[in-house]
Structure formats: C-alpha cells, structure tokens
C-alpha cells in the first residue's frame, strides 16, 4: 500500500494546469489527482476525503467550516490567485492548517481586454453577422452598424480595470463619465473622465460597463429601477461580479428592449446551469467567465501550484503563504 501523501487539485476546468509547468516531481513524490469537473457538496467531499493537501483553482470549489471539519487528514490547503471568496479560512486557522496562494497574473489587463471584446462584439453585432455568413447570407437590416466614436462611455468603478477601459474608450473618441460610491471629481479627472451621478450615467451612456467590488453597498445595484433609466439603444457590460446585477430583472428588461443589449461574463451560479434561461435570452451576449482565463495567468497558477506543493513535500517554506486578515 502506497505511503505517498495524497494531493488533490480541484477546478481545472480548462485542463490547462499541466500545460504550463513541470509536474514530474509531484507525480513521483505523491498520489496526485487533478479534477476537471465542477464538484460541490458530497461529490466534493468524496474527492478530497483522504487528501493530505488540496489545491483549488480560484474559488470554484467552496470549502466551508462543515466541509473542512470532515477532513481530518488535511495538512495544507492552497488556492490560485491572492484571495478566495468561498473559503472559510477561520476553520483552517483554528486547526493550525497552513494556507498558501499563488501569484494572480495579469488578470486586470486580461479583464480589460475582454471588456472591450464584449463592447465591440455587441456594438458591431458580430454574433448575428457571423451567423448570417454561416447561413449563406451576406448583409441584412442589422448590418448597418452604430459607431462608438462621439458616444458616451459610462464606467461604474474607476479602479485598476476601469481605468484601463477608460483609456481605450478615449482612444476610440468616446466621452468618458464615471460613478462609484466614493468617486470624486478629482479622482475622475486623473483618467480624463467626468464624475456624474449614477442616474445621469445610466440615462445618458451608450455603453455602461461595471468594474465595482461587490459588497453591501453595491450588491444588486443594477435592478429594475436602474435598468428603466437606460437609453433604449444602450449596452450594459459586466465583467466584474454577478452580484452587481439582478439578473432576473435584466432578462425582463432585455425582452422589453431597453437596454438594447447586455454582455455578461459573470454569473450567480458557475458553471451556468444547462437549462438556465440566460443561455438563450434575447439580445444577451454571454461568455463563460473568461476575464481571467488567459495563458499568462494560468502559467502563474500552474507554476505557483507546483512550486508550493514541491516545497511542502520537501518540508521547506512555501513561497506564498496566505495569512487571512
């Protein structure tokens, strides 16, 4: 019977981890299992019940206090990136189980790129026009496209990602306005944007893109009342957090035709259930949470996992210990 430690890696949906690092040492020094499918509840427990060490890709596998209490063999838990919203770290602290993380990679840059991919795809009607070609057509009444230059870009949240989005908007010749709970005219001016009220941003912007932190003051900040303020030709984009939008209200608003379109990369439940109506909501462009799914990020994740686990197996300090605040 093998006496090698059991290591379980969870949430490698993209089957990407082995592509970006060297795993030979781990394969030799441990019983290593990598799970590619989403796991929760009892399926998650069955996968990790004998684990000595667990590595989680992002926050795809929720570990609460009750689950952690059922893992008496656990000696290390790590996750990719620098924070995890579904881990009850206090349960690990109380048992003196060390935690570790990995570098996050350039996720702000890739999320800003995806934001503009969604804005342009929605604005230029690319899905419909590609389908038209695939079905043997050429142009139709939807081929006369709007132009973003000269239009107003409303950015909710002007942090590291929102600022990058603003710079591209200005390069396209858009007028940039911004709002967040703590926005000031001086802060907006640093990005050549104008601070406006939320109502003004919603009612006057051609494109509204969300880059807020989801918290008590911003959860559900876009619901029926706010959607009703938007221009009938507007585009709503969310590459931040699903909790910012009441998605049921958004589906109803899209069916009524205002806003004209939405482009969403984040969802309340991920992966999105197969029968979820959002998969077929009119005028809704959806992507499977691709904001951070990029080669340099998964290279950072993969190398961070192998470096940490090899250090742990060799009884050396892990390179990125995690200390919850």
N, C-alpha and C positions, 0 to 999 in steps of 0.2 A: 504493500500500500504506500502511495506517494506521501512523503512528508513535506513536500514543497508547499509554500504558502499559496493560498487561493486568492487571485486577483480578478476582480470583475470590473469591466468597463461598460458603462451604460450610455445609450443615446447616440451611438454613431450612426445616425440615420443615413448619412451620405456615404457610408463605407469609405471614409476618407482618411481615417487616422493612420492606417498602415502605409499610406502613400507618402507621408511627409516626415517620417522619422525612421530610425533603425530599431527594430523590435527583437532582434536575435537574442540579446542578453535576457530580456524579460521572458521570452519563450523558454529559455534554458533554465532560468532560476525560479520559475513559478508555474503554477497551473493557471494559465491566463485564458479568460473568456471575454469576448467582446460581443455585446448585444447590439443589434442594429434596429430592432423594432421598438416601438413605444411600450413601456412597461409601467404599470401602476398597481397599487393595492396588492392582492395576493400573488399576482404574476411577478411583480417586482420583488416581493419577499422571497419567493421560490428561487429567483435568480441570484439573490445575494445572501441567503441564509447561512451559507458556510464561508462567506468571504472574510479574509483577513484584511484586505484592502479593497476600497471601492474608488473608482474614478468616474466622474459624471461629466458628460459633455453639456455645458451650460446648465440651465435649470430644467432640463427635460424630465428628470426623474425625481419626484418630490419625496423628501425624507423628513417626516415629522417625528415628534418625540416618541409616539407609539411604535413607529416602524423601527427607529433606532434602538428602542428598548428590546426588540426581538432579535437583535444581532449581537449575541454575547461574544463572538469571536472577533468582532471588528476592532482593528488596531490603527487604521488610518482611513480617512475619507478626504478625497480631493475633488476639485471641480475645475473646469476650464474657465478662463476669464478671471476677473478680480472680485466678483460678487455673485451671489446665488440667492434668488428670491424665494425658492421653495425648500430651503434647508433650515431646519430649526437647530441652529448651531449651539444653542444653550444646552441641548440634550447631549451633545458631544463633549462640551466643556465640562459638564457635571460628571462625566465618566473619564475625564482626562484623556480623551481620544484626540490625537493631534489632527489638524486640518491643514490642507495645502491648496494652493491655486496655481494658475499658470498666467503668463502674460496674456493680455487680451488681444493684441494685434491691432491693426489699423481699422477698427470697426467704425469709428466715426467717419473716416474717409469713405469706406465702402457703403455706409448707410446714406451718406450724402449723394453718392453716385446713383444708388438705387432710387432715391427720392426723385432725382431728375429723370431717370429712366421711366419712372411711372408717370411723372408730369408730362413728358414728351409723348409717351405712348398713348396716354389718354387724350391729350390735346390734339395730336395728329391722327387719332382714330386708327392706330396701327393694327389692332386686332381685327377690326372689321375689314380694313383694306387688304390685309394678308389673306383673310378668309375669302374675300371677293376674288382674288387672283387664283387661290386654290380651287375655287368652284368654277373656274373658266371665264370669269368676268374680267372687266378692266376697270372702269370707273362707274360710280353711281352718285346719287344725290348727297351721300356722305363724304364724297371725295373733295368737296370744296371746303378747305380746312381753315380754321381760325389761326391767328398769329398771336404769339405771346408778347412780342415787342410792343411797348407802349401800354401794356396792361398792368394791372396792379397785382403784385405778389404779396400775400398776407402770410407772415411766418409767426406761428404760435410757439414762442420759445427761441431765444437767440443765443443759445449756448454754443458748444463746440460744433455740433452738427448744423444747427440753424444758421450759424454764421457762414458756414461753407455754402449752404444752399442759397443764402442771400447774395454771395459774391457771384455765383453763376447767374442768378436772376438779373443782376445788374449788367452782366456781360451780354445777356440777351436783350437788354434795353428795357427791362421791366422796372416799374416803380415799386420799391420795397417798403412795406409797412410791417410793424411788428407789435405783438402784445404778449405779455406774460404777467403773472400775478405781481411780480416785483420789477417790472420794466420801468425804466426812466428814460426821459428824452436824451439824457447824456449817454446812457448805455446804448441806445438805438443809434445814436449819431456815430459811434465808433465803427459801425458797419454801414454807414451811409444809408441808414434806414430811418423811418419816422415812427415814433411811438404813438399809437392810437388806441382808442377804447376797443374792447372786444367786439361790441356791436358794430362799430364802424368797420373793423377789419372784416367781419363776416359779411356785412351787407355791401361792401364795395370791391372786394377782391375777386379777380378772375380765378386765381389759384390760391387755395388755403392749404398750407402744409403744417403738420403738427410735429413739434420737437420738444415737448414738455416732459418732465418727470411725472409719472403717475403717483399721486399722493392724495391725502384727504381733501386738498383744495382744488384738485384737477380731475378727480375721478368722475366720469360722466359729464365732463364739461361741455361736450357737444351732444345734445339731445334734441328733442322735437322743437323746442322753442328756438334754439340756436340755428338749427337746420332751416327753419322757416324764414330766417333773416337772409339767407344766402341768395346771391344772384341766380336766376334760372339757368344761366349759362356757366356757372362756376364748377370748379373741380376741387374736391376735397381729398387730400392725401394724408395717409397716416403710416409712417414707418417707425413710430415711437413705441407706444404701448396701447394694447387693445382697450384697456380700461378707460381711456380718454373719451371714447365714443360709445354711446348707447347704440349698439348695432341693430337692434330691432327697430329703433326709430329711424336709423339710416336707411334700412331696407324700405320702409314705408315712404320715406321722403324721395328716394330714387324712383319708386314706382309712380310717384306723383309728378316727377320731372324736375324737382329742384332740391338739391343741386343737380346739375345736368349729369355729372359723373362723379364717381369716387374711385380711388385707387388705394387699396389696403394691403399691407404686408404683415399685419399682426392681428391675432385673433384671441378671443377669450379662452377657447379650447384649442390646443395644438397637439398633434396634427388636427386639422379641421375635419370633423366627422364626415363620412362619405355622404350622408343624407342631409347635410346642412344646406339650408336654402341659399346661403351666401355663395355657394358654388355656382349658382345659376341666377343670381339677382341681376335684373336688367341694369345696364349702364354701370356695372361694377367690375373693375379690373382687380383681380386678386393674384397675389404671389405668395408662395409658401414660406414666409418669414425669411427672406433672403438678405436682409440688411447686413448681417454679419457673415453670411456664407460666402467666403472668398478664400482663395488659395493661401495668401499670406497669413490669414487668421488661423486657418486650420494647420498651417505649418507651426505657428506658435503654440497652438493647442497640443498638437501631436508631440512636438519636441518637449514641451513642458511636462506632459504626462510621462514620457519615457525617462526623462531626467529625474523627475521626482520619485518615481517608483524604483528606479535603479538605486538612487541614493538611499531610499528607505530599506530596500532589501540588503544593501551593504552596511546598514546601520550608521549612515552618515547623515548630517543635517540636510533636510530637504531644501531645495533652492528658493522656494517661495512659500514659506509658512503663512497660514491665514490666521489672523487674530481678530475675532469679531469685536466690534466696538461696543 
